[in-house]
């Protein structure tokens, strides 16, 4: 079973790209984040294309900047939208959806950005992660679990292009990383780091300052699996090809192959970048959480 997660950064803007990517990569399950569509609008836009390709769809969105979805052609049961007892800002937002697909309880998650450490959105982010931990803890140990999505946290300093450029910014602070660690401590493993413990595996490159071309990226899109899932991983990789070209999302999909790997044990970045990042031609844009406000 091939499972992929992708912050598509507007499903409407990326409609043709998503369909062509499905045909190229052929995932069995896809979790999407930041669809920016209401439920009815998502179905109207994609229903025919997805139906012809054998996908069932569950979407949770209100038409603004959030929105999450699960596409599956291996079953889609027990759909759950939102987080039980989850906080709002001020109202609950469309940031989480779960379903059982191919015997695995799969989540599509879009963790709040946090904006800046002194912004109320930062406190909301930490509270939201606490609610996520509580929900996942009720499932891990009972069923196979795979929590995927845009976590808006780089788990370690090596997961950003230069930690010095993040002084005073979100995504790398100790409280955020502690909150993420509390999530994994319920019994989840970072599947990319399990297979690629030290290799560069960025999933996000800002649109500004040719960050993608210079390979100044961040690893903030994660796939966290319970032991039953982790033991089945045959390959896990970042589809960097999907980040290329005009009209791309600023994120690349993370692909997890369970039981068998149709393309072999490839990764971590496919295709690999030409370099690990160079300041030739100017300095990269300094990271600021407020540039990714949602």
C-alpha positions, 0 to 999 in steps of 0.5 A: 500500500502506497500512502502519500501526504501533501500540503497542496496549498490550494486544491483549486490552483493545483487541480491539474497538477494533483490529477497528473501527480496521481497518475504518475505516482499512483498512491493508494491513499493520499492525505491533503492539507490546505485545500482552501475549499469547502466540502461541497466545492472540493467534491464538485471540483474533483469528484469525477476525476477521483471517481474514475481513478477509483478514489473515495473522498473525505474532506473537511473544509470551510472554504477559507485557508485551511481544509484537509482531505483523505483520498483512498482506493483501499477503503474509507471507513469511520471518518472523523473530522476535527479533534475531540476537545480541540481548541479553536481560534476562536472557533474550531478550524478544519485542520484534522480528518481521520479514516480507516484505509486498508486496515490503518487508521490514517490522519491528515493533519494541518498543524497551526503555523504559530506565526511568532512566539509572542503571537496568540496563534503560537499558544493555540498551536501548542494547545492544538498539538496537546489535543492531537496527542490525546486523540492519537493516544486513544488509538495507538496500541489498539490499531495501526496508526499513521499520522501524516501532514504539515506539522509546521515544526522542523523536528531537529536543527538538521531539518532546516537549511541553517538554524542561525536564520531561524533565531526568534522564529517559530517552527524550531522553538523548544516548546514546539519541538517538545509538543511534537515529541509528546505526540510521538511519545504515545508510540509513533515513529518518524518514518523518514528519520527511521529510514534516513536518519541523517540525510537531508529530506526537506519537504518545504521551500519558500517561494521567495528568493529562489529558495527551491533552486538554492535548496534552502528548505525545511522538513515540516511535513511528516509521516508518524507511524505506530510500530505495526506501520513502521515495521511494514515500511519498504520505502519512504521518500520525498517526491521533490519532482512535484515541487518543480515547475511553474504553479507548484505547491511550496511543499513536496509530497512525502510517500510511504510504501508499505510491504512493497516498494514499486520503485525500489528503496528510493530516497530520501529526495527524488530526484536529489538536489544538485547541491545542499544549498549555496549562498552564491547569488545572494543570501536566502530569505530569512525565515519568519513564521508570519510569512506562512500565517495559517 
